[in-house]
Protein backbone atom coordinates (compact mmCIF):
# COMPACT_ATOMS: atom_id res chain seq x y z
CA UNK A 1 0.00 0.00 0.00
CA UNK A 2 2.84 2.34 0.88
CA UNK A 3 4.53 1.78 -2.51
CA UNK A 4 1.27 2.38 -4.35
CA UNK A 5 0.85 5.75 -2.61
CA UNK A 6 4.41 6.71 -3.48
CA UNK A 7 3.82 5.88 -7.15
CA UNK A 8 0.59 7.88 -7.12
CA UNK A 9 2.32 10.87 -5.55
CA UNK A 10 5.11 10.71 -8.13
CA UNK A 11 2.60 10.50 -10.97
CA UNK A 12 0.86 13.62 -9.66
CA UNK A 13 4.12 15.57 -9.31
CA UNK A 14 5.37 14.93 -12.83
CA UNK A 15 2.55 16.81 -14.62
CA UNK A 16 2.94 19.72 -12.21
CA UNK A 17 6.66 19.96 -12.93
CA UNK A 18 6.03 19.82 -16.67
CA UNK A 19 3.38 22.48 -16.33
CA UNK A 20 5.76 24.79 -14.50
CA UNK A 21 8.41 24.27 -17.15
CA UNK A 22 6.03 24.86 -20.03
CA UNK A 23 4.39 27.85 -18.41
CA UNK A 24 7.49 30.08 -18.62
CA UNK A 25 8.14 31.29 -22.14
CA UNK A 26 11.68 31.47 -23.51
CA UNK A 27 10.77 34.34 -25.82
CA UNK A 28 9.72 37.98 -25.76
CA UNK A 29 8.42 40.25 -28.51
CA UNK A 30 10.20 43.31 -29.85
CA UNK A 31 8.06 45.64 -31.93
CA UNK A 32 8.04 49.25 -33.14
CA UNK A 33 5.53 52.00 -33.85
CA UNK A 34 7.03 54.36 -36.41
CA UNK A 35 5.97 56.99 -38.97
CA UNK A 36 5.05 56.03 -42.55
CA UNK A 37 8.01 54.87 -44.68
CA UNK A 38 10.01 53.97 -41.54
CA UNK A 39 11.23 50.42 -40.86
CA UNK A 40 13.75 48.76 -38.58
CA UNK A 41 16.30 45.95 -38.83
CA UNK A 42 17.22 44.10 -35.62
CA UNK A 43 20.34 42.00 -35.00
CA UNK A 44 20.19 39.97 -31.76
CA UNK A 45 23.44 39.03 -29.98
CA UNK A 46 24.02 36.30 -27.38
CA UNK A 47 26.77 35.71 -24.80
CA UNK A 48 27.47 32.85 -22.33
CA UNK A 49 24.91 32.94 -19.54
CA UNK A 50 25.70 34.06 -16.01
CA UNK A 51 28.39 31.99 -14.24
CA UNK A 52 29.13 30.03 -17.43
CA UNK A 53 32.81 29.64 -18.34
CA UNK A 54 32.30 28.18 -21.81
CA UNK A 55 32.91 30.11 -25.01
CA UNK A 56 31.47 29.80 -28.52
CA UNK A 57 33.24 30.89 -31.72
CA UNK A 58 31.50 33.74 -33.51
CA UNK A 59 30.89 31.49 -36.52
CA UNK A 60 28.74 29.22 -34.33
CA UNK A 61 26.99 32.08 -32.54
CA UNK A 62 25.74 34.23 -35.40
CA UNK A 63 23.23 36.95 -34.56
CA UNK A 64 19.71 36.34 -35.86
CA UNK A 65 18.64 39.30 -37.99
CA UNK A 66 15.00 40.38 -38.28
CA UNK A 67 13.80 42.39 -41.30
CA UNK A 68 17.08 41.92 -43.13
CA UNK A 69 15.16 42.50 -46.40
CA UNK A 70 13.40 45.54 -44.99
CA UNK A 71 12.50 47.01 -48.38
CA UNK A 72 10.40 44.04 -49.50
CA UNK A 73 9.75 41.81 -46.49
CA UNK A 74 8.96 43.67 -43.29
CA UNK A 75 7.27 42.54 -40.09
CA UNK A 76 6.97 44.97 -37.15
CA UNK A 77 6.91 42.12 -34.58
CA UNK A 78 10.01 40.04 -33.85
CA UNK A 79 9.83 37.05 -31.51
CA UNK A 80 13.21 36.82 -29.80
CA UNK A 81 14.62 33.87 -27.84
CA UNK A 82 15.92 34.79 -24.38
CA UNK A 83 18.23 31.79 -24.02
CA UNK A 84 19.70 29.28 -26.45
CA UNK A 85 22.51 26.71 -26.53
CA UNK A 86 25.37 26.54 -29.02
CA UNK A 87 28.10 23.87 -28.93
CA UNK A 88 26.75 22.80 -25.53
CA UNK A 89 27.22 26.32 -24.13
CA UNK A 90 24.16 28.00 -22.54
CA UNK A 91 23.76 31.50 -23.95
CA UNK A 92 21.58 34.45 -23.00
CA UNK A 93 20.48 37.42 -25.07
CA UNK A 94 22.82 40.36 -24.51
CA UNK A 95 21.71 43.17 -26.82
CA UNK A 96 19.62 44.10 -29.83
CA UNK A 97 21.30 46.38 -32.35
CA UNK A 98 18.67 48.34 -34.28
CA UNK A 99 18.97 50.17 -37.58
CA UNK A 100 16.17 52.62 -38.35
CA UNK A 101 15.58 53.19 -42.07
CA UNK A 102 13.34 55.83 -43.65
CA UNK A 103 12.75 56.37 -47.37
CA UNK A 104 12.03 59.75 -48.96
CA UNK A 105 12.03 58.84 -52.68
CA UNK A 106 11.65 55.99 -55.12
CA UNK A 107 15.30 55.45 -56.09
CA UNK A 108 17.39 52.83 -54.29
CA UNK A 109 19.54 55.45 -52.56
CA UNK A 110 16.68 57.68 -51.42
CA UNK A 111 16.78 56.73 -47.75
CA UNK A 112 18.26 57.84 -44.46
CA UNK A 113 19.35 55.65 -41.55
CA UNK A 114 20.29 55.88 -37.90
CA UNK A 115 20.60 53.40 -35.05
CA UNK A 116 19.04 52.52 -31.72
CA UNK A 117 19.47 49.66 -29.29
CA UNK A 118 18.26 47.49 -26.44
CA UNK A 119 20.76 46.40 -23.77
CA UNK A 120 20.04 43.26 -21.75
CA UNK A 121 22.04 42.70 -18.56
CA UNK A 122 21.58 41.09 -15.16
CA UNK A 123 23.08 44.14 -13.45
CA UNK A 124 21.06 46.99 -14.97
CA UNK A 125 20.74 49.87 -12.48
CA UNK A 126 17.15 50.48 -11.41
CA UNK A 127 17.07 54.04 -12.77
CA UNK A 128 17.87 52.76 -16.27
CA UNK A 129 15.92 49.51 -16.31
CA UNK A 130 12.74 49.38 -18.37
CA UNK A 131 9.51 48.65 -16.52
CA UNK A 132 6.47 46.68 -17.68
CA UNK A 133 2.82 47.60 -17.26
CA UNK A 134 0.05 45.23 -16.20
CA UNK A 135 -0.28 44.00 -19.80
CA UNK A 136 3.41 43.04 -19.89
CA UNK A 137 4.49 45.86 -22.20
CA UNK A 138 7.39 48.30 -21.91
CA UNK A 139 7.88 51.30 -24.18
CA UNK A 140 10.79 53.58 -24.99
CA UNK A 141 10.61 56.67 -27.16
CA UNK A 142 12.59 58.51 -29.77
CA UNK A 143 12.29 61.32 -32.29
CA UNK A 144 13.83 61.32 -35.75
CA UNK A 145 14.75 64.49 -37.60
CA UNK A 146 15.29 64.94 -41.34
CA UNK A 147 18.21 67.16 -42.35
CA UNK A 148 18.40 68.18 -46.01
CA UNK A 149 21.30 69.19 -48.26
CA UNK A 150 22.21 69.19 -51.95
CA UNK A 151 24.68 66.97 -53.78
CA UNK A 152 26.40 67.12 -57.19
CA UNK A 153 26.33 69.73 -59.95
CA UNK A 154 22.54 69.60 -60.45
CA UNK A 155 22.29 70.11 -56.67
CA UNK A 156 20.05 67.13 -56.08
CA UNK A 157 18.28 67.24 -52.73
CA UNK A 158 19.38 64.52 -50.30
CA UNK A 159 18.27 63.83 -46.74
CA UNK A 160 20.07 62.65 -43.62
CA UNK A 161 18.24 61.02 -40.71
CA UNK A 162 19.11 61.74 -37.08
CA UNK A 163 17.28 59.95 -34.24
CA UNK A 164 17.46 60.80 -30.54
CA UNK A 165 16.06 59.31 -27.35
CA UNK A 166 13.18 61.04 -25.58
CA UNK A 167 13.86 60.67 -21.85
CA UNK A 168 11.41 59.96 -19.02
CA UNK A 169 10.73 63.70 -18.65
CA UNK A 170 9.82 64.03 -22.33
CA UNK A 171 13.02 65.89 -23.23
CA UNK A 172 15.02 65.18 -26.36
CA UNK A 173 18.31 63.56 -25.37
CA UNK A 174 21.65 63.73 -27.15
CA UNK A 175 21.75 59.92 -27.14
CA UNK A 176 20.25 57.41 -29.57
CA UNK A 177 16.91 55.76 -28.69
CA UNK A 178 17.68 52.95 -26.23
CA UNK A 179 16.35 50.85 -23.37
CA UNK A 180 17.76 48.31 -20.90
CA UNK A 181 16.29 45.18 -19.30
CA UNK A 182 17.11 42.21 -17.08
CA UNK A 183 16.79 38.94 -19.07
CA UNK A 184 14.93 37.26 -16.19
CA UNK A 185 12.11 39.82 -16.57
CA UNK A 186 11.53 39.39 -20.32
CA UNK A 187 9.65 36.10 -20.49
CA UNK A 188 6.41 36.52 -22.45
CA UNK A 189 6.74 40.33 -22.43
CA UNK A 190 6.67 42.95 -25.20
CA UNK A 191 9.26 45.70 -25.70
CA UNK A 192 8.01 48.49 -27.96
CA UNK A 193 10.06 51.26 -29.58
CA UNK A 194 7.91 54.29 -30.39
CA UNK A 195 9.40 56.75 -32.88
CA UNK A 196 7.90 60.06 -33.95
CA UNK A 197 9.07 62.40 -36.69
CA UNK A 198 10.00 66.03 -36.02
CA UNK A 199 7.48 68.37 -37.64
CA UNK A 200 10.02 70.59 -39.39
CA UNK A 201 12.99 69.52 -41.50
CA UNK A 202 16.23 71.47 -41.15
CA UNK A 203 19.30 72.18 -43.29
CA UNK A 204 22.13 69.73 -42.67
CA UNK A 205 24.76 72.50 -42.60
CA UNK A 206 24.49 76.03 -41.31
CA UNK A 207 24.74 79.02 -43.65
CA UNK A 208 23.81 77.07 -46.78
CA UNK A 209 20.05 77.71 -46.89
CA UNK A 210 18.01 80.82 -46.02
CA UNK A 211 14.63 80.66 -44.31
CA UNK A 212 12.01 82.57 -46.33
CA UNK A 213 8.21 82.67 -46.24
CA UNK A 214 7.08 79.22 -47.36
CA UNK A 215 10.32 77.32 -46.84
CA UNK A 216 14.06 77.44 -47.52
CA UNK A 217 16.13 78.76 -50.46
CA UNK A 218 19.54 77.39 -51.42
CA UNK A 219 22.42 79.88 -51.44
CA UNK A 220 24.30 80.09 -54.72
CA UNK A 221 27.82 80.24 -53.28
CA UNK A 222 30.47 80.55 -55.99
CA UNK A 223 28.30 78.76 -58.56
CA UNK A 224 27.04 75.26 -59.31
CA UNK A 225 30.62 73.94 -59.26
CA UNK A 226 30.80 74.96 -55.59
CA UNK A 227 29.65 71.84 -53.74
CA UNK A 228 29.49 73.43 -50.29
CA UNK A 229 28.10 76.75 -51.47
CA UNK A 230 28.02 78.66 -48.19
CA UNK A 231 26.01 81.87 -48.18
CA UNK A 232 28.87 83.97 -46.77
CA UNK A 233 26.52 86.96 -46.11
CA UNK A 234 25.14 86.78 -49.65
CA UNK A 235 21.48 86.23 -48.87
CA UNK A 236 20.09 87.44 -52.18
CA UNK A 237 21.61 85.10 -54.78
CA UNK A 238 20.01 81.66 -54.73
CA UNK A 239 20.28 78.57 -56.89
CA UNK A 240 17.79 76.09 -58.18
CA UNK A 241 18.03 72.49 -57.05
CA UNK A 242 16.59 69.16 -58.09
CA UNK A 243 14.16 67.06 -56.07
CA UNK A 244 14.78 63.28 -55.87
CA UNK A 245 11.98 62.76 -58.41
CA UNK A 246 13.67 65.08 -60.91
CA UNK A 247 11.65 68.26 -60.37
CA UNK A 248 13.62 71.49 -60.70
CA UNK A 249 12.84 73.70 -57.72
CA UNK A 250 13.59 77.06 -56.15
CA UNK A 251 12.31 76.50 -52.62
CA UNK A 252 12.11 73.58 -50.21
CA UNK A 253 9.86 71.80 -49.40
CA UNK A 254 7.25 73.36 -51.70
CA UNK A 255 9.46 73.34 -54.86
CA UNK A 256 7.85 76.47 -56.37
CA UNK A 257 7.12 79.77 -54.65
Secondary structure, DSSP 8 states (H G I E B T S, - for coil): -HHHHHHHHHHHHHHHHHHHHHHS-SEEEEEEE--TTEEEEEEEEEEE-TT------GGGS--EEESTTTTT---S-EEEESEEEETTEEEEEEEEEEEEEEE-SSSTT-EEEEEEEEEE-TT--TTTB----TTSEEEEEEEEEEEEEEETTTTEEEEEEEEEEE-TTS-B-SS-SEEEE-GGG-TT-EEEEEEEE-SS-EESSTTSEEEETTEEEEE-TT-TT-SS---TT--S-EE-EE-TTS-EESBBTTB--
